């Protein structure tokens, strides 16, 4: 099946999406610094700023319609989250993970996601169940339409809502902090329609266990799903996917494309 790009209103670019969301945040009276940080996070997660890309303060400030100060402040905040690396006398760069850290993070997330699924199986409420079922349905629709971006967005939401609904806030915070670093890598894992289909089949098995209250089975399905995601990523590397290779440069090596 030929993969299509996500449908956007005519003339609307990923950066325009980010700027629109930034303005919405400011309209809700969120702080400028936090709003710019969220905008840069969105640009990194969407691939607009790729691993290794330099955060050009002047260009980013012009794109977002702000001064350079909030961009600099946001870059420092993103360094603390692990999304950005600051190199002395060279500037801030979107962080590139080495393969060892990628695999270790997948292993840790398998344990955290498994525990979240087991907790949720014991406490899930009907509105939460309905929301998770609706997300899985949206992913099925994205697979049928070949919509990678729609699938990826729904996939991220499915995982986030499971850890949100489980009721363990420290677990949620640790899981989301580490998962944020893997978003671009996981996006690459879904390039093939077969991978999207396999992933959502795993989602359905996991959700069935959660809805039936089978905590241990939910844990096992969640851990297996995370390990399968890791395997899909490694397969992308083994098949010589050049884009995937760019995402696992050794720490400290960067490309020099300005953001």
Secondary structure, DSSP 8 states (H G I E B T S, - for coil): ---B-----TT--HHHHHHHHHHHHHHTT--HHHHHHHHHHHHHHHTSS-TT-B--HHHHHHHHTS-HHHHHHHHHHHHHHTSEEEETTTEEEE----HHHHHHHHHHHHHHHHHHHHHHHHH--HHHHHHHHHHHHHHHHHHHHTBHHHHHHHHHHHHHHHHHHT--HHHHHHHHHHHHHHHHHHHHHTSSHHHHHHHHHHHHHHHHHHHTT-HHHHHHHHHHHHHHHHHHHHHHHHTT-HHHHHTT--TT-----B-
